[in-house]
Amino acid sequence: WDGAFLAHTSGTYKLKFNGIATLALGLQGGSINNQSYDAGSNTTTADVVLQGDSSPRLIFTNTQRTASSAKNTGVTNIQLMRPVSEGSTTSYGFDTVFTTALENFVHNFQVIRFMDFTSTNGNTESNWSDRVLPQASQGNKGAWEYVIQLCNETGRDGYINVPEKATDDYITHLANLIKYGSDANGNVYTSAQSNPAHAPLNSNLH
């Protein structure tokens, strides 16, 4: 909820993570509902309901990485999906990457420029192994897979900026990613795939 201080936080959020934890809210009224743990997949799910607007905190205590782990060993793979609109009881699905509001905004334009998303200014990436992977946290830099996905989902061309220190190998991998896509771990394909985990750029886009 960074940047949402005192505004726009109410509604129902879907929470999922691997491991076990006692959950609580801080600095805002609300409740944790329907919490359940599936031992087979080591997954906890819950509904986080926020009432009113404040600066909420989601608190994890008594954590266990797995059911057999010691207490306070943490949890992993946390996903918290926001309501589809402010105050809504329906949240985005766990497979959603971009909000409807963002995609609607992008539809006002024919080309999306990704300089800030891939942090071209000051981006010191040179080797392909330096890049942000799609399964990692997306911070000051984003994964190229999500550049392609946003273009595909909105039907808009992509204006990309390649890091100035990128090697020829980096550029070749990026070209193959745009043309063929990548697997779930971010390994780039070098030929067309019938069911790629991360799709290439649609052939009608530039």
N, CA, C and O of each residue as an XYZ file, in Angstrom:
824
protein
N       0.822     -1.208      0.000
C       0.000      0.000      0.000
C       0.854      1.255      0.000
O       0.373      2.327      0.368
N       2.076      1.145     -0.395
C       2.967      2.298     -0.407
C       2.378      3.413     -1.273
O       1.936      3.171     -2.396
N       2.379      4.608     -0.750
C       1.860      5.743     -1.491
C       0.365      5.930     -1.389
O      -0.185      6.865     -1.971
N      -0.308      5.042     -0.649
C      -1.770      5.117     -0.548
C      -2.204      5.681      0.795
O      -3.343      5.466      1.210
N      -1.330      6.393      1.479
C      -1.601      6.855      2.836
C      -2.922      7.622      2.900
O      -3.121      8.610      2.193
N      -3.810      7.145      3.757
C      -5.096      7.768      4.051
C      -6.072      7.764      2.882
O      -7.062      8.494      2.926
N      -5.839      6.982      1.851
C      -6.773      7.007      0.726
C      -6.716      5.736     -0.106
O      -5.657      5.130     -0.264
N      -7.851      5.346     -0.629
C      -7.966      4.348     -1.690
C      -7.486      2.951     -1.305
O      -6.935      2.243     -2.147
N      -7.680      2.544     -0.070
C      -7.223      1.212      0.345
C      -8.362      0.266      0.692
O      -8.116     -0.925      0.884
N      -9.599      0.746      0.779
C     -10.692     -0.108      1.244
C     -11.077     -1.147      0.194
O     -10.875     -0.951     -1.005
N     -11.641     -2.267      0.680
C     -12.092     -3.334     -0.202
C     -11.537     -4.675      0.219
O     -10.877     -4.792      1.251
N     -11.812     -5.694     -0.594
C     -11.384     -7.065     -0.298
C     -10.191     -7.449     -1.167
O     -10.239     -7.367     -2.394
N      -9.122     -7.869     -0.499
C      -7.894     -8.302     -1.163
C      -7.761     -9.813     -1.001
O      -8.024    -10.350      0.075
N      -7.354    -10.495     -2.066
C      -7.078    -11.922     -1.999
C      -5.599    -12.128     -1.677
O      -4.720    -11.557     -2.323
N      -5.347    -12.952     -0.670
C      -3.980    -13.216     -0.221
C      -3.645    -14.688     -0.433
O      -4.471    -15.566     -0.179
N      -2.421    -14.950     -0.904
C      -1.940    -16.331     -1.049
C      -0.448    -16.342     -0.785
O       0.272    -15.447     -1.228
N       0.022    -17.355     -0.065
C       1.465    -17.514      0.144
C       1.761    -18.960      0.481
O       0.866    -19.716      0.860
N       3.027    -19.346      0.342
C       3.483    -20.682      0.730
C       3.950    -20.640      2.172
O       4.769    -19.802      2.551
N       3.417    -21.560      2.978
C       3.750    -21.612      4.388
C       2.526    -21.362      5.257
O       1.391    -21.342      4.781
N       2.793    -21.171      6.548
C       1.740    -20.982      7.549
C       2.064    -19.728      8.346
O       3.234    -19.444      8.604
N       1.042    -18.976      8.739
C       1.275    -17.791      9.559
C      -0.019    -17.382     10.252
O      -1.117    -17.664      9.772
N       0.134    -16.713     11.386
C      -0.968    -16.013     12.015
C      -1.017    -14.618     11.407
O      -0.011    -13.910     11.392
N      -2.178    -14.223     10.908
C      -2.308    -12.963     10.188
C      -3.075    -11.944     11.012
O      -3.998    -12.298     11.746
N      -2.698    -10.692     10.892
C      -3.399     -9.608     11.578
C      -3.234     -8.332     10.780
O      -2.347     -8.225      9.933
N      -4.104     -7.358     11.059
C      -4.039     -6.046     10.432
C      -3.562     -5.012     11.432
O      -3.839     -5.118     12.627
N      -2.850     -4.018     10.948
C      -2.443     -2.910     11.785
C      -2.752     -1.590     11.118
O      -2.704     -1.487      9.892
N      -3.070     -0.576     11.908
C      -3.295      0.797     11.468
C      -4.531      0.988     10.603
O      -4.696      2.055     10.011
N      -5.391      0.006     10.509
C      -6.637      0.176      9.754
C      -7.646     -0.869     10.202
O      -7.288     -2.005     10.513
N      -8.926     -0.465     10.230
C      -9.977     -1.407     10.569
C     -10.202     -2.408      9.460
O      -9.977     -2.116      8.285
N     -10.649     -3.593      9.841
C     -10.916     -4.627      8.855
C     -10.832     -5.999      9.475
O     -10.907     -6.140     10.696
N     -10.678     -7.015      8.643
C     -10.652     -8.384      9.153
C      -9.927     -9.292      8.183
O      -9.779     -8.989      6.999
N      -9.473    -10.428      8.726
C      -8.900    -11.507      7.925
C      -9.937    -12.624      7.910
O     -10.239    -13.194      8.958
N     -10.483    -12.944      6.754
C     -11.557    -13.927      6.644
C     -11.132    -15.114      5.789
O     -10.240    -15.015      4.947
N     -11.799    -16.236      6.031
C     -11.670    -17.438      5.191
C     -10.231    -17.933      5.062
O      -9.845    -18.447      4.013
N      -9.438    -17.780      6.121
C      -8.065    -18.268      6.050
C      -8.050    -19.779      6.069
O      -8.708    -20.404      6.901
N      -7.299    -20.369      5.152
C      -7.194    -21.828      5.095
C      -5.799    -22.219      4.628
O      -5.105    -21.447      3.967
N      -5.407    -23.436      4.989
C      -4.091    -23.949      4.627
C      -4.253    -25.280      3.923
O      -4.930    -26.174      4.431
N      -3.631    -25.420      2.743
C      -3.634    -26.670      1.990
C      -2.265    -27.320      2.131
O      -1.273    -26.825      1.596
N      -2.221    -28.447      2.864
C      -0.943    -29.098      3.150
C      -0.292    -29.659      1.884
O       0.933    -29.668      1.765
N      -1.108    -30.122      0.944
C      -0.558    -30.707     -0.269
C       0.296    -29.744     -1.068
O       1.347    -30.119     -1.586
N      -0.153    -28.503     -1.168
C       0.596    -27.490     -1.911
C       1.338    -26.520     -0.997
O       2.002    -25.600     -1.474
N       1.227    -26.723      0.328
C       1.847    -25.846      1.321
C       1.440    -24.389      1.075
O       2.278    -23.487      1.086
N       0.135    -24.179      0.853
C      -0.364    -22.859      0.477
C      -1.442    -22.389      1.444
O      -2.381    -23.124      1.750
N      -1.298    -21.162      1.918
C      -2.322    -20.502      2.721
C      -3.021    -19.458      1.860
O      -2.376    -18.719      1.116
N      -4.349    -19.404      1.969
C      -5.126    -18.370      1.291
C      -6.018    -17.685      2.316
O      -6.366    -18.274      3.339
N      -6.384    -16.446      2.040
C      -7.261    -15.696      2.939
C      -7.811    -14.481      2.210
O      -7.261    -14.046      1.198
N      -8.913    -13.934      2.740
C      -9.455    -12.660      2.277
C      -9.064    -11.587      3.293
O      -9.319    -11.728      4.489
N      -8.454    -10.533      2.810
C      -8.090     -9.402      3.662
C      -9.070     -8.274      3.371
O      -9.040     -7.681      2.293
N      -9.929     -7.982      4.327
C     -10.975     -6.978      4.133
C     -10.598     -5.706      4.883
O     -10.448     -5.719      6.105
N     -10.447     -4.618      4.154
C     -10.102     -3.326      4.752
C     -11.325     -2.421      4.740
O     -12.025     -2.306      3.734
N     -11.563     -1.786      5.869
C     -12.709     -0.887      6.009
C     -12.204      0.530      6.240
O     -11.344      0.759      7.091
N     -12.748      1.493      5.467
C     -12.280      2.858      5.567
C     -10.946      3.005      4.877
O     -10.497      2.092      4.183
N     -10.311      4.138      5.058
C      -9.029      4.416      4.418
C      -8.011      4.843      5.458
O      -8.287      5.693      6.305
N      -6.837      4.248      5.386
C      -5.762      4.596      6.305
C      -4.442      4.199      5.668
O      -4.280      4.288      4.450
N      -3.499      3.761      6.492
C      -2.204      3.291      5.997
C      -1.997      1.881      6.540
O      -1.270      1.704      7.517
N      -2.620      0.876      5.928
C      -2.699     -0.463      6.525
C      -1.377     -1.209      6.570
O      -0.471     -0.977      5.769
N      -1.301     -2.106      7.533
C      -0.172     -3.025      7.660
C      -0.714     -4.441      7.727
O      -1.681     -4.705      8.441
N      -0.096     -5.355      6.986
C      -0.443     -6.777      7.058
C       0.665     -7.466      7.833
O       1.827     -7.437      7.429
N       0.296     -8.094      8.959
C       1.269     -8.607      9.924
C       1.285    -10.132      9.896
O       0.242    -10.775     10.009
N       2.481    -10.705      9.743
C       2.681    -12.156      9.757
C       3.445    -12.530     11.031
O       4.548    -12.033     11.257
N       2.868    -13.400     11.862
C       3.577    -13.926     13.036
C       3.437    -15.439     13.072
O       2.634    -16.016     12.338
N       4.231    -16.083     13.937
C       4.203    -17.552     14.067
C       4.387    -18.226     12.713
O       3.716    -19.212     12.404
N       5.285    -17.698     11.920
C       5.447    -18.206     10.562
C       6.152    -19.553     10.531
O       7.014    -19.842     11.360
N       5.768    -20.366      9.562
C       6.430    -21.646      9.288
C       6.567    -21.783      7.781
O       5.578    -21.686      7.054
N       7.774    -22.006      7.312
C       8.004    -22.117      5.865
C       7.273    -23.324      5.291
O       6.765    -23.276      4.170
N       7.223    -24.393      6.055
C       6.405    -25.562      5.727
C       5.755    -26.036      7.018
O       6.074    -25.538      8.097
N       4.843    -27.000      6.910
C       4.154    -27.500      8.100
C       5.100    -28.135      9.093
O       4.808    -28.161     10.289
N       6.242    -28.655      8.624
C       7.207    -29.305      9.504
C       8.338    -28.367      9.941
O       9.224    -28.778     10.690
N       8.314    -27.133      9.490
C       9.378    -26.180      9.836
C       9.191    -25.646     11.250
O       8.092    -25.679     11.805
N      10.267    -25.162     11.809
C      10.196    -24.513     13.120
C       9.448    -23.184     13.006
O       9.284    -22.644     11.912
N       9.000    -22.671     14.139
C       8.319    -21.385     14.154
C       9.289    -20.261     13.775
O      10.494    -20.344     14.014
N       8.725    -19.217     13.179
C       9.460    -18.013     12.793
C      10.522    -18.274     11.723
O      11.600    -17.679     11.735
N      10.188    -19.182     10.796
C      11.081    -19.464      9.674
C      10.618    -18.765      8.397
O      11.219    -18.945      7.338
N       9.559    -17.973      8.493
C       9.128    -17.159      7.365
C       8.155    -17.859      6.429
O       7.856    -19.043      6.586
N       7.671    -17.105      5.455
C       6.814    -17.624      4.388
C       7.391    -17.131      3.062
O       8.259    -16.258      3.048
N       6.913    -17.689      1.952
C       7.439    -17.325      0.638
C       6.299    -17.116     -0.358
O       5.149    -17.475     -0.107
N       6.657    -16.531     -1.482
C       5.750    -16.378     -2.630
C       4.430    -15.695     -2.262
O       3.353    -16.182     -2.604
N       4.527    -14.572     -1.566
C       3.329    -13.840     -1.152
C       2.711    -13.121     -2.351
O       3.398    -12.414     -3.088
N       1.414    -13.313     -2.533
C       0.642    -12.569     -3.522
C      -0.536    -11.908     -2.812
O      -1.277    -12.575     -2.090
N      -0.712    -10.616     -3.008
C      -1.846     -9.884     -2.459
C      -2.486     -9.124     -3.614
O      -1.893     -8.191     -4.155
N      -3.697     -9.525     -3.989
C      -4.364     -8.974     -5.160
C      -5.398     -7.937     -4.753
O      -6.265     -8.209     -3.923
N      -5.307     -6.764     -5.328
C      -6.140     -5.641     -4.949
C      -7.575     -5.804     -5.443
O      -7.834     -6.585     -6.359
N      -8.521     -5.058     -4.830
C      -9.902     -5.062     -5.338
C      -9.941     -4.524     -6.777
O      -9.084     -3.731     -7.167
N     -10.935     -4.958     -7.562
C     -11.041     -4.489     -8.943
C     -11.408     -3.011     -9.000
O     -11.182     -2.355    -10.017
N     -11.968     -2.486     -7.924
C     -12.202     -1.053     -7.791
C     -12.211     -0.723     -6.304
O     -12.351     -1.621     -5.473
N     -12.065      0.529     -5.966
C     -12.005      0.920     -4.567
C     -13.277      0.495     -3.831
O     -14.384      0.823     -4.257
N     -13.114     -0.235     -2.722
C     -14.239     -0.683     -1.921
C     -14.912     -1.945     -2.404
O     -15.846     -2.420     -1.759
N     -14.468     -2.514     -3.528
C     -15.116     -3.701     -4.095
C     -14.861     -4.941     -3.247
O     -13.815     -5.066     -2.609
N     -15.831     -5.856     -3.248
C     -15.667     -7.151     -2.578
C     -15.070     -8.196     -3.520
O     -14.869     -9.345     -3.126
N     -14.790     -7.804     -4.746
C     -14.168     -8.691     -5.730
C     -12.749     -8.213     -5.994
O     -12.520     -7.031     -6.252
N     -11.803     -9.137     -5.929
C     -10.409     -8.774     -6.188
C      -9.960     -9.358     -7.519
O     -10.615    -10.235     -8.081
N      -8.828     -8.856     -8.013
C      -8.237     -9.432     -9.216
C      -7.771    -10.859     -8.932
O      -7.422    -11.193     -7.800
N      -7.768    -11.698     -9.976
C      -7.283    -13.060     -9.838
C      -5.776    -13.101     -9.685
O      -5.082    -12.151    -10.044
N      -5.269    -14.206     -9.151
C      -3.832    -14.319     -8.881
C      -2.985    -14.326    -10.158
O      -1.776    -14.099    -10.096
N      -3.604    -14.583    -11.310
C      -2.849    -14.588    -12.555
C      -2.883    -13.235    -13.260
O      -2.334    -13.100    -14.354
N      -3.516    -12.235    -12.653
C      -3.592    -10.910    -13.265
C      -2.285    -10.158    -13.047
O      -1.747    -10.143    -11.939
N      -1.785     -9.544    -14.093
C      -0.560     -8.750    -13.996
C      -0.880     -7.259    -14.014
O      -0.327     -6.499    -13.220
N      -1.765     -6.835    -14.910
C      -2.047     -5.411    -15.088
C      -3.499     -5.114    -14.728
O      -4.399     -5.886    -15.059
N      -3.720     -3.998    -14.053
C      -5.078     -3.617    -13.674
C      -5.845     -3.123    -14.896
O      -5.266     -2.689    -15.892
N      -7.171     -3.205    -14.783
C      -8.029     -2.705    -15.854
C      -7.814     -1.214    -16.063
O      -7.819     -0.740    -17.200
N      -7.624     -0.465    -14.972
C      -7.419      0.980    -15.087
C      -6.177      1.297    -15.917
O      -6.198      2.206    -16.746
N      -5.089      0.545    -15.694
C      -3.863      0.770    -16.456
C      -4.086      0.459    -17.930
O      -3.696      1.241    -18.797
N      -4.715     -0.682    -18.220
C      -4.913     -1.063    -19.611
C      -5.853     -0.085    -20.321
O      -5.643      0.240    -21.490
N      -6.884      0.379    -19.621
C      -7.777      1.365    -20.228
C      -7.031      2.656    -20.557
O      -7.271      3.270    -21.597
N      -6.127      3.063    -19.669
C      -5.341      4.270    -19.918
C      -4.447      4.098    -21.141
O      -4.355      4.989    -21.984
N      -3.787      2.940    -21.229
C      -2.866      2.690    -22.337
C      -3.591      2.700    -23.682
O      -2.996      3.026    -24.709
N      -4.879      2.344    -23.674
C      -5.639      2.323    -24.927
C      -5.763      3.705    -25.565
O      -6.172      3.807    -26.721
N      -5.424      4.760    -24.844
C      -5.450      6.110    -25.416
C      -4.299      6.355    -26.384
O      -4.281      7.371    -27.079
N      -3.348      5.442    -26.435
C      -2.138      5.648    -27.219
C      -1.892      4.452    -28.134
O      -2.401      3.357    -27.892
N      -1.107      4.673    -29.188
C      -0.785      3.599    -30.107
C       0.535      2.912    -29.746
O       0.755      1.752    -30.094
N       1.414      3.643    -29.043
C       2.731      3.113    -28.695
C       2.969      3.298    -27.202
O       2.659      4.351    -26.645
N       3.523      2.266    -26.552
C       3.890      2.349    -25.137
C       5.406      2.447    -25.057
O       6.118      1.571    -25.548
N       5.900      3.524    -24.432
C       7.343      3.658    -24.253
C       7.716      3.102    -22.867
O       7.117      3.479    -21.861
N       8.699      2.213    -22.828
C       9.041      1.482    -21.609
C      10.353      1.934    -20.979
O      10.975      1.160    -20.252
N      10.786      3.150    -21.233
C      12.080      3.579    -20.712
C      12.128      3.509    -19.187
O      13.099      2.999    -18.629
N      11.095      4.014    -18.502
C      11.097      3.986    -17.041
C      10.895      2.574    -16.507
O      11.492      2.210    -15.494
N      10.066      1.774    -17.169
C       9.778      0.422    -16.686
C      11.029     -0.446    -16.688
O      11.241     -1.240    -15.771
N      11.843     -0.299    -17.701
C      13.089     -1.084    -17.762
C      14.285     -0.258    -17.302
O      15.432     -0.687    -17.425
N      14.005      0.939    -16.768
C      15.031      1.799    -16.163
C      16.255      1.966    -17.046
O      17.378      1.688    -16.625
N      16.036      2.416    -18.261
C      17.161      2.604    -19.167
C      18.150      3.629    -18.620
O      19.363      3.435    -18.708
N      17.637      4.715    -18.058
C      18.527      5.710    -17.457
C      19.170      5.125    -16.200
O      18.489      4.861    -15.210
N      20.459      4.932    -16.251
C      21.159      4.358    -15.110
C      21.113      2.848    -15.042
O      21.582      2.266    -14.064
N      20.558      2.190    -16.061
C      20.516      0.731    -16.082
C      21.903      0.202    -16.424
O      22.407      0.426    -17.525
N      22.516     -0.500    -15.478
C      23.889     -0.996    -15.670
C      23.936     -2.430    -16.182
O      25.010     -3.031    -16.226
N      22.785     -2.992    -16.571
C      22.788     -4.357    -17.090
C      23.686     -4.443    -18.318
O      23.656     -3.575    -19.190
N      24.476     -5.495    -18.369
C      25.265     -5.745    -19.570
C      25.065     -7.176    -20.054
O      24.908     -7.409    -21.253
N      25.069     -8.139    -19.129
C      24.851     -9.539    -19.486
C      23.381     -9.903    -19.303
O      22.686     -9.332    -18.464
N      22.925    -10.856    -20.098
C      21.521    -11.273    -20.012
C      21.185    -11.805    -18.626
O      20.044    -11.692    -18.177
N      22.163    -12.380    -17.949
C      21.945    -12.907    -16.592
C      21.684    -11.794    -15.585
O      21.233    -12.069    -14.473
N      21.957    -10.550    -15.948
C      21.730     -9.419    -15.045
C      20.272     -8.980    -15.007
O      19.882     -8.241    -14.103
N      19.476     -9.406    -15.945
C      18.126     -8.861    -16.110
C      17.181     -9.324    -15.011
O      17.453    -10.304    -14.317
N      16.071     -8.615    -14.858
C      15.031     -8.997    -13.905
C      14.187    -10.114    -14.508
O      13.717    -10.000    -15.641
N      13.996    -11.185    -13.758
C      13.204    -12.319    -14.227
C      11.725    -12.095    -13.938
O      11.386    -11.361    -13.010
N      10.844    -12.710    -14.710
C       9.410    -12.498    -14.500
C       8.909    -13.015    -13.160
O       7.915    -12.503    -12.645
N       9.568    -14.014    -12.581
C       9.113    -14.564    -11.305
C       9.690    -13.813    -10.112
O       9.350    -14.124     -8.971
N      10.563    -12.826    -10.353
C      11.170    -12.059     -9.270
C      10.339    -10.823     -8.963
O       9.447    -10.464     -9.731
N      10.629    -10.170     -7.839
C       9.968     -8.909     -7.506
C      10.311     -7.872     -8.568
O      11.462     -7.760     -8.991
N       9.307     -7.119     -8.991
C       9.500     -6.086     -9.999
C       9.663     -4.757     -9.261
O       8.691     -4.202     -8.749
N      10.884     -4.257     -9.211
C      11.152     -3.044     -8.457
C      11.434     -1.868     -9.369
O      10.556     -1.434    -10.114
N      12.675     -1.341     -9.317
C      13.037     -0.223    -10.175
C      13.177     -0.639    -11.634
O      13.169      0.204    -12.531
N      13.302     -1.930    -11.865
C      13.345     -2.459    -13.222
C      12.310     -3.569    -13.331
O      12.019     -4.255    -12.351
N      11.758     -3.740    -14.522
C      10.772     -4.787    -14.753
C      11.287     -5.820    -15.731
O      12.276     -5.593    -16.428
N      10.609     -6.963    -15.781
C      10.984     -8.037    -16.697
C      10.518     -7.712    -18.116
O       9.432     -7.171    -18.322
N      11.356     -8.052    -19.078
C      10.984     -7.840    -20.483
C       9.717     -8.609    -20.844
O       8.954     -8.174    -21.706
N       9.486     -9.749    -20.190
C       8.273    -10.523    -20.474
C       7.013     -9.692    -20.247
O       6.031     -9.833    -20.975
N       7.047     -8.814    -19.221
C       5.863     -8.001    -18.931
C       5.726     -6.826    -19.899
O       4.623     -6.324    -20.115
N       6.840     -6.389    -20.480
C       6.770     -5.419    -21.577
C       5.951     -6.018    -22.714
O       5.019     -5.394    -23.222
N       6.311     -7.231    -23.101
C       5.629     -7.915    -24.201
C       4.171     -8.179    -23.843
O       3.282     -7.978    -24.670
N       3.920     -8.628    -22.617
C       2.558     -8.969    -22.219
C       1.635     -7.757    -22.261
O       0.499     -7.865    -22.722
N       2.114     -6.592    -21.780
C       1.263     -5.404    -21.797
C       0.948     -4.983    -23.235
O      -0.179     -4.586    -23.531
N       1.927     -5.067    -24.119
C       1.664     -4.761    -25.530
C       0.616     -5.707    -26.103
O      -0.310     -5.272    -26.787
N       0.761     -7.002    -25.823
C      -0.179     -7.990    -26.348
C      -1.584     -7.774    -25.808
O      -2.553     -7.833    -26.565
N      -1.709     -7.522    -24.499
C      -3.028     -7.410    -23.890
C      -3.757     -6.132    -24.308
O      -4.987     -6.084    -24.281
N      -3.016     -5.112    -24.688
C      -3.629     -3.845    -25.075
C      -3.618     -3.615    -26.584
O      -4.241     -2.672    -27.072
N      -2.918     -4.467    -27.322
C      -2.835     -4.288    -28.765
C      -2.044     -3.057    -29.160
O      -2.356     -2.416    -30.163
N      -1.037     -2.722    -28.393
C      -0.244     -1.524    -28.638
C       1.207     -1.893    -28.953
O       1.741     -2.865    -28.419
N       1.836     -1.103    -29.829
C       3.240     -1.310    -30.159
C       4.118     -0.941    -28.967
O       3.721     -0.141    -28.119
N       5.304     -1.526    -28.907
C       6.233     -1.263    -27.817
C       7.455     -0.479    -28.274
O       8.119     -0.849    -29.242
N       7.740      0.602    -27.567
C       8.956      1.400    -27.816
C       9.915      1.048    -26.693
O       9.747      1.506    -25.563
N      10.936      0.225    -27.002
C      11.846     -0.258    -25.965
C      13.172      0.479    -26.026
O      13.572      0.987    -27.074
N      13.842      0.528    -24.896
C      15.157      1.150    -24.774
C      16.124      0.114    -24.229
O      15.964     -0.359    -23.104
N      17.119     -0.237    -25.017
C      18.078     -1.272    -24.629
C      19.174     -0.640    -23.773
O      19.699      0.413    -24.135
N      19.531     -1.259    -22.646
C      20.611     -0.704    -21.809
C      21.878     -0.468    -22.618
O      22.246     -1.295    -23.452
N      22.543      0.654    -22.378
C      23.675      1.049    -23.216
C      24.868      0.102    -23.106
O      25.692      0.027    -24.018
N      24.961     -0.631    -21.970
C      26.085     -1.547    -21.786
C      25.766     -2.977    -22.223
O      26.584     -3.879    -22.042
N      24.583     -3.184    -22.796
C      24.168     -4.534    -23.180
C      25.128     -5.144    -24.196
O      25.512     -4.501    -25.172
N      25.508     -6.392    -23.949
C      26.371     -7.115    -24.881
C      25.569     -7.581    -26.093
O      24.340     -7.522    -26.097
N      26.280     -8.045    -27.119
C      25.601     -8.619    -28.281
C      24.740     -9.804    -27.863
O      23.650    -10.007    -28.399
N      25.234    -10.590    -26.901
C      24.474    -11.743    -26.423
C      23.169    -11.291    -25.752
O      22.124    -11.912    -25.941
N      23.236    -10.218    -24.978
C      22.037     -9.670    -24.339
C      21.010     -9.297    -25.410
O      19.836     -9.652    -25.304
N      21.461     -8.582    -26.436
C      20.554     -8.114    -27.481
C      19.962     -9.288    -28.255
O      18.790     -9.258    -28.632
N      20.771    -10.324    -28.494
C      20.267    -11.517    -29.182
C      19.189    -12.203    -28.355
O      18.154    -12.600    -28.890
N      19.429    -12.346    -27.040
C      18.414    -12.946    -26.173
C      17.133    -12.109    -26.167
O      16.032    -12.658    -26.211
N      17.273    -10.800    -26.113
C      16.098     -9.931    -26.109
C      15.310    -10.075    -27.411
O      14.080    -10.125    -27.392
N      16.011    -10.141    -28.532
C      15.345    -10.321    -29.823
C      14.611    -11.655    -29.882
O      13.481    -11.720    -30.366
N      15.250    -12.724    -29.391
C      14.602    -14.026    -29.372
C      13.391    -14.036    -28.439
O      12.375    -14.661    -28.741
N      13.503    -13.340    -27.305
C      12.374    -13.256    -26.380
C      11.178    -12.588    -27.052
O      10.047    -13.061    -26.937
N      11.435    -11.495    -27.747
C      10.345    -10.790    -28.433
C       9.742    -11.670    -29.538
O       8.536    -11.631    -29.777
N      10.571    -12.445    -30.194
C      10.092    -13.258    -31.313
C       9.478    -14.589    -30.883
O       8.517    -15.061    -31.491
N      10.049    -15.204    -29.810
C       9.629    -16.566    -29.451
C       9.066    -16.708    -28.041
O       8.367    -17.685    -27.772
N       9.343    -15.763    -27.121
C       8.881    -15.887    -25.743
C       9.865    -16.641    -24.867
O      11.000    -16.899    -25.266
N       9.408    -16.997    -23.649
C      10.274    -17.711    -22.706
C       9.454    -18.677    -21.867
O       8.224    -18.637    -21.862
N      10.177    -19.563    -21.146
C       9.482    -20.523    -20.284
C       9.191    -19.891    -18.930
O       9.473    -18.712    -18.719
N       8.623    -20.680    -18.006
C       8.181    -20.154    -16.710
C       9.339    -19.631    -15.872
O       9.131    -18.811    -14.978
N      10.564    -20.096    -16.149
C      11.742    -19.658    -15.404
C      12.490    -18.533    -16.103
O      13.547    -18.109    -15.635
N      11.956    -18.044    -17.216
C      12.611    -16.951    -17.922
C      13.659    -17.391    -18.923
O      14.399    -16.558    -19.445
N      13.740    -18.701    -19.206
C      14.674    -19.173    -20.230
C      14.080    -18.907    -21.608
O      12.959    -19.324    -21.899
N      14.828    -18.219    -22.446
C      14.307    -17.755    -23.727
C      14.287    -18.891    -24.751
O      15.252    -19.645    -24.883
N      13.173    -18.996    -25.468
C      13.075    -19.965    -26.556
C      13.844    -19.446    -27.774
O      14.048    -18.242    -27.932
N      14.258    -20.370    -28.618
C      14.944    -19.992    -29.860
C      14.179    -20.476    -31.090
O      14.685    -20.419    -32.210
N      12.958    -20.951    -30.867
C      12.085    -21.353    -31.966
C      10.640    -21.212    -31.502
O      10.374    -21.107    -30.305
N       9.734    -21.211    -32.426
C       8.316    -21.042    -32.097
C       7.816    -22.198    -31.235
O       8.157    -23.355    -31.482
N       7.004    -21.880    -30.219
C       6.456    -22.875    -29.297
C       4.930    -22.874    -29.394
O       4.316    -21.824    -29.581
N       4.323    -24.058    -29.265
C       2.868    -24.147    -29.364
C       2.172    -23.572    -28.143
O       1.045    -23.086    -28.240
N       2.842    -23.625    -26.985
C       2.213    -23.127    -25.762
C       3.272    -22.494    -24.858
O       3.594    -23.056    -23.811
N       3.815    -21.352    -25.236
C       4.879    -20.732    -24.441
C       4.358    -20.237    -23.097
O       3.228    -19.758    -23.004
N       5.181    -20.352    -22.053
C       4.780    -19.852    -20.736
C       4.619    -18.337    -20.771
O       3.656    -17.793    -20.230
N       5.571    -17.662    -21.412
C       5.490    -16.216    -21.638
C       5.504    -16.004    -23.143
O       6.491    -16.290    -23.822
N       4.396    -15.501    -23.641
C       4.208    -15.419    -25.090
C       5.125    -14.389    -25.739
O       5.528    -13.422    -25.092
N       5.456    -14.589    -27.015
C       6.205    -13.561    -27.751
C       5.272    -12.415    -28.118
O       4.066    -12.482    -27.881
N       5.839    -11.369    -28.694
C       5.038    -10.244    -29.157
C       4.123    -10.708    -30.294
O       4.553    -11.418    -31.203
N       2.855    -10.294    -30.225
C       1.919    -10.657    -31.296
C       2.463    -10.209    -32.643
O       3.063     -9.140    -32.757
N       2.252    -11.030    -33.660
C       2.859    -10.779    -34.969
C       2.327     -9.515    -35.642
O       2.963     -8.994    -36.559
N       1.177     -9.017    -35.205
C       0.617     -7.794    -35.797
C       1.125     -6.524    -35.110
O       0.734     -5.418    -35.484
N       1.996     -6.680    -34.107
C       2.527     -5.536    -33.379
C       4.000     -5.311    -33.717
O       4.681     -6.206    -34.219
N       4.469     -4.117    -33.438
C       5.869     -3.757    -33.692
C       6.589     -3.544    -32.384
O       7.780     -3.233    -32.378
